[in-house]
Amino acid sequence: MKSNHIDINIARDSLFLVFVLVLGSFFLYNLAQAQTLDNPDPPSEPVKLIFIHHSTGENWLVDDYGGLGLGLAQNNYFVSDTNYGWGPDAIGDRTDIVNWTEWFRGPDSLRYLEALFEESGQNSTYTRLMADPGGENTVVVFKSCFPNSNLEGNPDDSATPGDGLTVSNAKYIYNDLLNYFSSRPDKLFIVVTAPPVQDPSYAANARAFNTWLVLNWLDENNYPYSNVAVFDFYNVLTHPENHHRFHNGQVEYSTSQENNTSYYPSAADDDHPSAEGSRKATNEFIPLLNVFYNRWKSDTSAQPPSSAPTSTSVIAIQVTPVETQPPASAIQPSNIPNLIDDFEAGIPAGSEGWRPYWDEATQTQLLCAPETNDQIPGSALHVNYTVQANSWATCALLYTQPQNWIDSDGLTFQMRTSQAGLLFDVIVYAGLPDNRSTYLTGLETTSEMVNGWVSIQIPWVEFIRADWEDDSGEFVDPSGVTGIAFGFNGGPDASEIGEVWVDDIRLGVESELAVAPAPTQAEVQETEVVQEQEGSEDETESGSGSRFTCPGFIGIAAFAVANLFWATNHRKRGR
């Protein structure tokens, strides 16, 4: 009996221990979950918001109709808006889906957006509760009106450029807008879907398209930032039980009621949402906007590099044509040694991701973001630029802490381009963010890069301190790298326009290219003196008939790589 009593006690104690462990695990799990929950609280400081709309948006804003303007003011947003007739060229007249390209990607978009960001007036009637806090609008909300729910085509059509309001063209347009949104991580863009109509002719298409926007749009494009979000105004207005809101501690997107037409029309012959529907949308939108805003603020962009200009010279590199084969990351991403970024696995560890920087005093434009398309198996960095005369743009990956790359001998990456003859710089940054040093080498795209991917290898000894900085001409120290970048300059009298794709950036080059150790400045100067005394030439002909320039040690490098193909030139910036 005693033995049985002991066994019972042991079993009871064991069960109690299991209970405690399970309860503790449950508590810790829920604590971790609570720490990662979305935050629906209003911004702690006033935030300037601009709303692009027409009549439906105006009704939504008005205090005694939808109440959106007052509700936003009560959540610490200073609201301005556009309407019919607003802006340069009366761009405010045009808010259909097909017009968003004109707003954000067209030849006059910089002019329109400058006016949009600076707008602080009211073009509708709603209550403001605060004075203008100053500065630009940082949140951009834009919406098309209900005729845009009459999308032709089929619900499952893929993104394809076309004309007019179709499912495929609408998807293509929104995909293209991400090229601009990714260049402005300092702004939050909120897409509000077009409200439903009562006519069921195209209702299934509208449902499929708007659901795609909410659930698939950003993921399909591997969009890396938190500065774009969608509110499904359409879904909220299709049934009282259809929602897009923050509810019970999480974002709820409910489309369970199979009704694809307007549940809240203002009249039998008028598809403008009623006051009841507009107020429902207000109650669901504002907490969700706060969630989107707080997500974005937790992922704010980094400060631009302290040294903005790029190189004025071009020096030698090795390029290896890869014909039309995809970059290595598309085949075996896990087998790339010393990988910095293959644009497949999110933001590189210890960095803030690739960010665009440009001369904001000019109308320079720069796209700098990972992209997937039919020409790119997997993803690659897409850089599309229009750099105004005497201006600059830089696509940069910056690290939060210095990286020690001393055990490697250079950088290698794959590149494609839209055309040969584009001049650009590959840049390495070193030093603290508030006192960065810039080291660079100048390159030119080739015809091989137009026809397929090309492998480019650059030893550390090719990265030279920029001539506009102190200690110009010294070599980079790879033990303290704080970033890498691709830089582009405008000419003295004309803008420069180009497009390149970069993939599989990694550490290391072919051993023949790694000239180590790099010569000191004194050794370079001594070599130059000897060459002047002996009358030797600084330029050496390569086997392909092109030439390359480099500091005094270039004769050693030329001998080591005599059997390799070099892409070189002596063209200067400022053409």
C-alpha positions as CSV (number, residue, x, y, z in Angstrom):
1,M,0.0,0.0,0.0
2,K,2.8,2.4,0.8
3,S,4.4,1.8,-2.6
4,N,1.0,2.6,-4.3
5,H,0.6,5.7,-2.2
6,I,4.1,7.0,-3.3
7,D,3.3,6.2,-7.0
8,I,0.0,8.2,-6.7
9,N,1.8,11.2,-5.2
10,I,4.5,11.1,-7.9
11,A,1.8,10.9,-10.6
12,R,-0.1,13.8,-9.0
13,D,3.0,15.9,-8.7
14,S,4.0,15.1,-12.3
15,L,0.6,16.2,-13.6
16,F,0.8,19.4,-11.6
17,L,4.2,20.1,-13.0
18,V,2.9,19.5,-16.5
19,F,0.0,21.8,-15.8
20,V,2.3,24.6,-14.6
21,L,4.6,24.2,-17.6
22,V,1.6,24.3,-20.0
23,L,0.1,27.3,-18.3
24,G,3.5,29.1,-18.3
25,S,4.0,28.3,-22.0
26,F,0.5,29.6,-22.7
27,F,1.2,32.8,-20.8
28,L,4.5,33.4,-22.5
29,Y,3.0,32.7,-25.9
30,N,0.2,35.1,-25.4
31,L,2.6,37.7,-24.0
32,A,4.7,37.4,-27.1
33,Q,1.6,37.7,-29.2
34,A,0.5,40.8,-27.4
35,Q,3.8,42.4,-28.0
36,T,3.4,41.9,-31.8
37,L,-0.3,43.0,-32.0
38,D,-1.2,45.9,-34.4
39,N,-1.7,49.2,-32.8
40,P,-5.0,51.1,-33.6
41,D,-4.1,54.1,-31.5
42,P,-4.1,57.5,-33.2
43,P,-0.7,59.2,-34.0
44,S,0.9,60.9,-31.0
45,E,1.6,64.0,-33.0
46,P,-0.4,65.8,-35.8
47,V,-0.1,64.1,-39.2
48,K,-0.9,65.8,-42.4
49,L,-3.1,63.8,-44.7
50,I,-4.3,64.6,-48.3
51,F,-7.3,62.8,-49.8
52,I,-7.7,62.6,-53.6
53,H,-11.4,62.1,-54.5
54,H,-14.6,63.3,-56.3
55,S,-18.2,63.4,-55.2
56,T,-18.3,60.1,-53.2
57,G,-15.3,61.2,-51.2
58,E,-16.8,64.6,-50.6
59,N,-19.9,63.1,-49.2
60,W,-17.8,60.8,-47.1
61,L,-15.8,63.7,-45.6
62,V,-18.8,66.0,-44.8
63,D,-19.7,66.2,-41.1
64,D,-23.4,65.4,-41.4
65,Y,-23.0,62.7,-44.0
66,G,-20.1,60.3,-43.7
67,G,-18.2,62.3,-41.0
68,L,-14.8,61.2,-42.2
69,G,-13.1,64.6,-42.0
70,L,-14.2,65.2,-38.4
71,G,-13.3,61.6,-37.4
72,L,-9.8,61.9,-38.8
73,A,-9.4,65.3,-37.0
74,Q,-10.3,63.6,-33.8
75,N,-7.6,61.0,-34.5
76,N,-4.9,63.7,-34.9
77,Y,-4.9,64.0,-38.7
78,F,-4.8,67.4,-40.3
79,V,-6.9,66.7,-43.5
80,S,-6.7,68.4,-46.8
81,D,-8.3,67.3,-50.0
82,T,-8.5,67.6,-53.8
83,N,-11.6,67.7,-55.9
84,Y,-12.8,68.5,-59.4
85,G,-10.7,71.3,-61.0
86,W,-7.8,70.9,-58.5
87,G,-4.1,71.3,-59.3
88,P,-1.8,71.8,-62.2
89,D,-3.6,71.1,-65.5
90,A,-6.7,70.4,-63.5
91,I,-5.4,67.0,-62.7
92,G,-8.0,66.8,-59.9
93,D,-10.6,66.1,-62.6
94,R,-9.0,62.8,-63.4
95,T,-9.3,60.1,-60.7
96,D,-10.2,56.9,-62.6
97,I,-7.9,53.9,-62.2
98,V,-6.5,54.7,-65.6
99,N,-5.5,58.2,-64.5
100,W,-3.3,57.1,-61.5
101,T,-0.4,56.5,-63.9
102,E,-0.7,60.2,-64.9
103,W,-0.6,61.2,-61.2
104,F,2.2,59.0,-60.1
105,R,4.2,57.8,-63.1
106,G,3.6,60.2,-66.0
107,P,5.9,62.8,-67.5
108,D,4.3,65.6,-65.4
109,S,3.9,63.5,-62.2
110,L,6.6,65.4,-60.4
111,R,4.8,68.6,-60.9
112,Y,1.5,67.2,-59.8
113,L,2.9,65.4,-56.8
114,E,4.8,68.5,-55.6
115,A,1.5,70.4,-55.6
116,L,-0.2,67.4,-53.9
117,F,2.4,67.2,-51.1
118,E,2.2,70.9,-50.5
119,E,-1.6,71.3,-50.5
120,S,-3.1,72.4,-47.2
121,G,-6.5,73.7,-48.4
122,Q,-10.0,72.3,-48.2
123,N,-12.0,71.5,-51.4
124,S,-14.9,70.0,-49.4
125,T,-16.7,71.0,-46.2
126,Y,-15.6,69.3,-43.0
127,T,-14.4,70.3,-39.6
128,R,-10.8,70.8,-38.7
129,L,-9.8,70.7,-35.1
130,M,-6.3,72.1,-35.3
131,A,-4.2,74.6,-37.2
132,D,-1.9,73.5,-40.0
133,P,1.1,71.9,-38.3
134,G,3.3,72.8,-41.3
135,G,5.4,70.7,-43.7
136,E,4.3,68.4,-46.4
137,N,1.4,65.9,-46.4
138,T,2.9,62.6,-45.4
139,V,-0.2,60.4,-45.8
140,V,-1.8,60.2,-49.3
141,V,-5.3,58.6,-49.5
142,F,-6.6,58.2,-53.1
143,K,-9.9,56.7,-54.4
144,S,-11.7,56.3,-57.7
145,C,-15.4,56.7,-58.0
146,F,-18.1,54.0,-58.5
147,P,-18.0,53.8,-62.3
148,N,-14.6,52.1,-61.8
149,S,-16.4,49.1,-60.4
150,N,-17.6,48.4,-64.0
151,L,-14.4,46.5,-64.9
152,E,-14.6,44.4,-68.1
153,G,-12.8,41.1,-68.7
154,N,-12.8,38.1,-66.4
155,P,-12.3,37.8,-62.6
156,D,-9.1,35.8,-62.9
157,D,-7.4,37.9,-65.6
158,S,-3.7,38.5,-65.0
159,A,-2.0,41.9,-65.1
160,T,-1.6,43.0,-68.8
161,P,-1.2,46.5,-70.2
162,G,-4.2,47.6,-72.2
163,D,-6.8,50.4,-72.6
164,G,-9.7,51.4,-70.5
165,L,-11.3,49.8,-67.4
166,T,-10.5,46.1,-67.5
167,V,-9.4,43.7,-64.7
168,S,-6.1,43.0,-66.5
169,N,-5.3,46.7,-67.2
170,A,-6.3,47.7,-63.6
171,K,-3.9,45.1,-62.2
172,Y,-1.1,46.3,-64.5
173,I,-1.6,49.9,-63.5
174,Y,-1.5,49.2,-59.7
175,N,1.6,47.0,-60.2
176,D,3.2,49.9,-62.0
177,L,2.3,52.3,-59.2
178,L,4.5,50.4,-56.8
179,N,7.5,51.6,-58.8
180,Y,6.8,55.1,-57.6
181,F,5.6,54.1,-54.1
182,S,8.9,52.2,-53.5
183,S,10.8,55.3,-54.3
184,R,9.1,57.3,-51.5
185,P,9.2,55.2,-48.3
186,D,8.9,58.6,-46.5
187,K,5.2,58.8,-47.6
188,L,2.3,56.5,-46.7
189,F,0.0,55.7,-49.6
190,I,-3.5,54.4,-48.9
191,V,-5.5,52.9,-51.7
192,V,-9.3,53.1,-51.2
193,T,-11.2,50.8,-53.6
194,A,-14.0,52.2,-55.7
195,P,-17.4,51.8,-54.2
196,P,-19.8,49.2,-55.7
197,V,-22.7,49.9,-58.1
198,Q,-26.2,48.4,-58.2
199,D,-25.9,46.9,-61.7
200,P,-24.6,43.3,-61.4
201,S,-23.2,43.1,-64.9
202,Y,-19.5,43.4,-63.8
203,A,-20.0,42.8,-60.1
204,A,-18.0,39.6,-60.0
205,N,-15.0,41.3,-61.7
206,A,-15.1,44.2,-59.1
207,R,-15.2,41.7,-56.2
208,A,-12.3,39.7,-57.6
209,F,-10.2,42.8,-58.4
210,N,-10.7,44.4,-55.0
211,T,-10.0,41.2,-53.1
212,W,-6.8,40.8,-55.2
213,L,-5.8,44.3,-54.1
214,V,-6.2,43.5,-50.4
215,L,-4.8,40.0,-50.3
216,N,-2.4,39.5,-53.2
217,W,-1.2,42.8,-54.8
218,L,1.7,43.5,-52.5
219,D,2.7,39.9,-52.0
220,E,2.7,39.1,-55.7
221,N,5.1,42.0,-56.3
222,N,7.4,41.1,-53.3
223,Y,6.8,44.7,-52.1
224,P,9.4,45.2,-49.3
225,Y,8.1,48.3,-47.5
226,S,5.2,49.2,-45.2
227,N,4.3,52.4,-46.9
228,V,1.4,51.0,-49.0
229,A,-1.9,49.7,-47.7
230,V,-5.5,49.1,-49.0
231,F,-8.9,49.8,-47.5
232,D,-11.7,47.9,-49.3
233,F,-14.4,50.6,-49.3
234,Y,-16.1,48.4,-51.9
235,N,-16.4,45.4,-49.6
236,V,-17.7,47.4,-46.7
237,L,-20.6,48.8,-48.8
238,T,-21.7,45.4,-50.2
239,H,-23.4,44.1,-47.0
240,P,-23.7,45.0,-43.3
241,E,-21.8,41.8,-42.4
242,N,-19.0,42.5,-44.9
243,H,-16.1,44.3,-43.2
244,H,-12.6,45.6,-43.5
245,R,-11.7,46.8,-40.0
246,F,-9.6,46.4,-36.9
247,H,-11.7,44.2,-34.6
248,N,-11.0,42.1,-31.5
249,G,-7.3,42.9,-31.7
250,Q,-6.7,42.1,-35.3
251,V,-7.5,43.2,-38.9
252,E,-10.7,41.6,-40.0
253,Y,-11.4,41.2,-43.7
254,S,-14.8,39.5,-44.0
255,T,-16.4,38.8,-47.4
256,S,-18.6,36.0,-46.3
257,Q,-21.9,37.6,-47.6
258,E,-22.0,36.8,-51.3
259,N,-23.3,40.2,-52.4
260,N,-21.2,42.0,-55.0
261,T,-23.4,45.0,-55.6
262,S,-24.1,48.1,-53.5
263,Y,-26.1,47.5,-50.3
264,Y,-26.1,51.2,-49.4
265,P,-27.0,53.3,-52.5
266,S,-28.3,56.8,-51.9
267,A,-31.2,56.2,-54.3
268,A,-32.5,53.5,-56.7
269,D,-31.0,55.4,-59.6
270,D,-27.9,56.8,-57.8
271,D,-24.8,54.7,-56.9
272,H,-23.4,57.3,-54.6
273,P,-23.1,55.6,-51.2
274,S,-25.8,56.6,-48.6
275,A,-25.0,58.4,-45.4
276,E,-25.5,55.2,-43.5
277,G,-23.0,53.3,-45.7
278,S,-20.5,56.2,-45.6
279,R,-20.7,56.3,-41.7
280,K,-20.1,52.5,-41.6
281,A,-17.0,53.0,-43.8
282,T,-15.8,55.8,-41.5
283,N,-16.1,53.7,-38.4
284,E,-14.1,50.9,-40.1
285,F,-11.5,53.0,-41.9
286,I,-10.1,55.2,-39.2
287,P,-8.9,52.5,-36.7
288,L,-7.5,50.6,-39.7
289,L,-5.7,53.7,-41.0
290,N,-4.1,54.1,-37.5
291,V,-2.9,50.5,-37.8
292,F,-1.4,51.1,-41.2
293,Y,0.2,54.3,-40.0
294,N,1.7,52.7,-36.9
295,R,3.1,49.8,-39.1
296,W,4.6,52.3,-41.4
297,K,6.2,54.4,-38.6
298,S,7.8,51.3,-37.2
299,D,9.5,50.8,-40.6
300,T,10.6,54.4,-41.3
301,S,13.3,55.0,-44.0
302,A,16.9,55.7,-43.2
303,Q,18.7,59.0,-43.7
304,P,20.3,59.3,-47.2
305,P,24.0,58.9,-47.6
306,S,26.0,61.9,-46.5
307,S,27.9,62.0,-49.8
308,A,25.4,62.5,-52.6
309,P,27.5,63.1,-55.8
310,T,28.9,60.2,-57.8
311,S,32.1,59.6,-59.8
312,T,33.6,61.6,-62.6
313,S,35.9,58.8,-63.9
314,V,35.7,55.2,-65.2
315,I,38.1,52.5,-64.4
316,A,38.6,48.8,-65.3
317,I,36.4,45.9,-64.3
318,Q,36.0,42.3,-65.5
319,V,32.7,41.2,-67.0
320,T,31.8,37.7,-68.0
321,P,28.8,37.3,-70.4
322,V,26.4,34.7,-69.1
323,E,24.3,34.6,-72.4
324,T,20.6,34.4,-71.5
325,Q,20.9,32.2,-68.5
326,P,19.2,33.4,-65.3
327,P,21.3,34.6,-62.4
328,A,22.4,31.9,-60.0
329,S,19.8,32.9,-57.3
330,A,17.0,31.8,-59.6
331,I,18.5,28.3,-59.8
332,Q,20.0,27.6,-56.4
333,P,19.8,30.5,-54.1
334,S,21.1,28.6,-51.1
335,N,24.4,27.8,-52.8
336,I,25.7,31.3,-53.4
337,P,28.7,31.8,-51.2
338,N,29.2,35.1,-49.3
339,L,25.8,36.3,-50.5
340,I,24.9,40.0,-49.7
341,D,21.6,40.1,-51.5
342,D,19.8,37.9,-54.0
343,F,16.5,39.9,-53.6
344,E,14.6,36.7,-52.8
345,A,14.8,36.5,-49.0
346,G,13.7,40.0,-47.9
347,I,15.9,42.8,-46.5
348,P,19.5,41.7,-45.9
349,A,20.3,41.1,-42.2
350,G,21.7,44.2,-40.4
351,S,20.5,46.6,-43.1
352,E,17.6,48.9,-43.8
353,G,17.0,47.6,-47.3
354,W,17.6,49.2,-50.6
355,R,16.5,52.8,-50.6
356,P,16.4,55.5,-53.3
357,Y,18.0,58.9,-52.8
358,W,18.1,61.8,-55.3
359,D,18.6,65.5,-55.7
360,E,15.2,66.7,-54.5
361,A,15.9,70.2,-55.7
362,T,15.4,69.0,-59.3
363,Q,12.9,66.8,-61.1
364,T,15.1,63.8,-61.0
365,Q,13.2,60.5,-60.7
366,L,14.5,57.2,-59.3
367,L,13.0,53.7,-58.9
368,C,15.0,51.5,-56.7
369,A,13.3,48.3,-55.6
370,P,13.2,44.5,-56.0
371,E,11.1,43.4,-59.0
372,T,9.7,40.2,-60.5
373,N,8.7,40.0,-64.2
374,D,8.9,37.6,-67.1
375,Q,12.5,38.5,-67.9
376,I,13.7,37.8,-64.3
377,P,13.4,34.3,-62.8
378,G,13.0,35.0,-59.2
379,S,13.6,38.7,-58.2
380,A,16.2,41.3,-59.0
381,L,16.9,44.9,-58.0
382,H,15.3,47.2,-60.6
383,V,16.8,50.6,-61.0
384,N,15.0,53.0,-63.4
385,Y,16.2,56.6,-63.4
386,T,15.8,60.0,-65.1
387,V,18.6,62.2,-63.7
388,Q,18.3,65.9,-64.6
389,A,21.4,67.8,-65.9
390,N,24.0,68.4,-63.2
391,S,22.0,66.3,-60.8
392,W,22.4,62.9,-59.1
393,A,20.6,59.8,-57.9
394,T,21.7,56.9,-55.7
395,C,20.2,53.4,-55.0
396,A,21.8,52.4,-51.7
397,L,21.9,49.5,-49.2
398,L,22.9,50.9,-45.8
399,Y,23.9,48.9,-42.7
400,T,23.1,49.8,-39.2
401,Q,26.5,48.6,-38.0
402,P,29.9,48.4,-39.9
403,Q,30.4,45.2,-41.8
404,N,33.9,43.5,-41.7
405,W,34.5,42.2,-45.2
406,I,38.3,42.1,-44.8
407,D,38.4,38.3,-45.6
408,S,37.0,38.9,-49.0
409,D,38.7,40.4,-52.0
410,G,36.0,42.4,-53.7
411,L,32.4,42.4,-55.0
412,T,30.6,40.4,-57.7
413,F,27.1,40.9,-59.1
414,Q,25.0,40.1,-62.1
415,M,23.6,42.8,-64.3
416,R,21.3,43.4,-67.2
417,T,20.4,46.7,-68.9
418,S,18.0,48.3,-71.3
419,Q,20.8,49.7,-73.4
420,A,24.5,49.8,-73.8
421,G,26.6,52.9,-73.0
422,L,24.9,53.9,-69.7
423,L,27.5,55.3,-67.2
424,F,27.1,54.6,-63.5
425,D,29.1,54.1,-60.4
426,V,29.4,51.2,-57.9
427,I,29.9,52.7,-54.5
428,V,31.2,51.4,-51.2
429,Y,30.5,53.5,-48.0
430,A,32.7,53.3,-44.9
431,G,32.6,55.1,-41.6
432,L,29.7,56.3,-39.3
433,P,26.4,57.4,-40.8
434,D,27.0,61.1,-39.9
435,N,30.5,61.0,-41.4
436,R,30.5,58.5,-44.3
437,S,33.4,58.1,-46.6
438,T,32.6,57.3,-50.3
439,Y,34.7,54.9,-52.4
440,L,33.7,54.2,-56.0
441,T,34.5,52.8,-59.4
442,G,32.9,53.9,-62.6
443,L,31.4,51.5,-65.1
444,E,29.6,51.5,-68.4
445,T,26.9,49.1,-69.6
446,T,27.7,46.9,-72.6
447,S,25.8,45.2,-75.4
448,E,26.3,41.9,-73.7
449,M,24.2,43.2,-70.8
450,V,21.3,44.0,-73.1
451,N,21.2,40.5,-74.5
452,G,21.6,38.7,-71.1
453,W,23.0,38.6,-67.6
454,V,26.6,39.6,-67.2
455,S,28.8,38.8,-64.2
456,I,30.7,41.9,-63.0
457,Q,33.7,41.5,-60.6
458,I,35.4,44.4,-58.8
459,P,38.4,43.9,-56.5
460,W,38.6,46.2,-53.4
461,V,41.6,47.9,-54.9
462,E,39.4,49.4,-57.6
463,F,37.3,51.4,-55.0
464,I,38.9,54.8,-54.7
465,R,38.0,57.6,-52.2
466,A,35.8,60.2,-54.0
467,D,37.7,63.3,-55.2
468,W,35.2,65.7,-53.5
469,E,36.1,64.3,-50.1
470,D,39.1,64.7,-47.9
471,D,41.9,62.1,-48.4
472,S,40.6,61.6,-52.0
473,G,42.4,58.8,-53.9
474,E,42.9,56.5,-50.9
475,F,41.7,52.9,-51.1
476,V,38.7,51.5,-49.2
477,D,39.2,49.5,-46.0
478,P,36.8,46.6,-46.3
479,S,36.9,45.9,-42.6
480,G,34.4,48.8,-41.9
481,V,31.8,48.9,-44.7
482,T,28.6,50.7,-43.9
483,G,26.9,50.4,-47.3
484,I,27.0,49.8,-51.0
485,A,25.2,51.7,-53.8
486,F,24.7,52.3,-57.4
487,G,25.0,55.9,-58.5
488,F,23.9,57.9,-61.6
489,N,24.7,61.4,-62.8
490,G,23.0,63.8,-65.2
491,G,25.1,65.4,-67.9
492,P,26.1,69.1,-67.9
493,D,23.4,70.0,-70.5
494,A,21.0,67.1,-70.6
495,S,19.3,64.6,-68.4
496,E,20.4,60.9,-68.3
497,I,17.8,58.2,-68.6
498,G,18.4,54.5,-68.1
499,E,17.3,51.2,-66.7
500,V,19.3,48.4,-65.1
501,W,18.7,45.2,-63.2
502,V,21.1,43.8,-60.6
503,D,21.1,40.4,-58.9
504,D,23.2,38.1,-56.7
505,I,25.5,40.6,-55.1
506,R,28.1,38.7,-53.2
507,L,31.6,39.1,-51.7
508,G,34.6,37.7,-53.6
509,V,36.1,37.9,-57.1
510,E,38.2,35.6,-59.2
511,S,41.6,35.1,-57.5
512,E,43.5,36.6,-60.5
513,L,41.7,39.9,-59.9
514,A,42.5,40.3,-56.2
515,V,45.7,42.3,-56.1
516,A,46.7,42.2,-52.5
517,P,47.8,44.1,-50.6
518,A,46.6,47.4,-52.0
519,P,49.5,49.8,-52.5
520,T,49.8,52.7,-50.1
521,Q,49.4,56.3,-51.4
522,A,53.2,56.8,-51.0
523,E,53.8,53.7,-53.1
524,V,51.4,55.0,-55.8
525,Q,53.1,58.4,-55.8
526,E,56.6,56.9,-56.0
527,T,55.5,54.7,-58.9
528,E,54.1,57.7,-60.7
529,V,57.4,59.6,-60.3
530,V,59.4,56.6,-61.6
531,Q,57.0,56.3,-64.6
532,E,57.4,60.0,-65.4
533,Q,61.2,59.7,-65.2
534,E,61.2,56.7,-67.5
535,G,58.7,58.1,-69.9
536,S,56.4,55.1,-69.4
537,E,52.8,55.4,-70.5
538,D,49.9,55.2,-68.1
539,E,47.6,53.4,-70.5
540,T,47.9,49.8,-71.5
541,E,46.2,48.2,-74.5
542,S,44.1,45.1,-73.7
543,G,43.8,42.1,-76.0
544,S,40.3,43.2,-77.2
545,G,41.6,46.6,-78.3
546,S,39.9,48.5,-75.4
547,R,41.9,50.3,-72.7
548,F,41.8,50.7,-68.9
549,T,43.2,53.1,-66.5
550,C,44.1,52.5,-62.9
551,P,46.6,53.7,-60.2
552,G,50.3,52.7,-60.3
553,F,49.7,49.1,-59.5
554,I,47.7,48.5,-62.7
555,G,50.6,47.0,-64.5
556,I,50.6,44.1,-62.0
557,A,46.9,43.6,-62.4
558,A,47.1,43.8,-66.2
559,F,49.7,41.0,-66.3
560,A,47.6,38.8,-64.0
561,V,44.5,39.1,-66.1
562,A,45.9,39.2,-69.6
563,N,43.8,36.2,-70.6
564,L,40.5,37.7,-69.3
565,F,37.9,39.8,-71.0
566,W,37.8,43.4,-69.7
567,A,35.1,46.0,-70.4
568,T,36.7,49.4,-70.1
569,N,36.7,52.9,-71.4
570,H,38.0,56.4,-70.7
571,R,34.8,58.4,-71.2
572,K,34.3,61.1,-68.6
573,R,31.1,62.1,-66.8
574,G,29.5,65.3,-68.0
575,R,28.9,64.4,-71.6
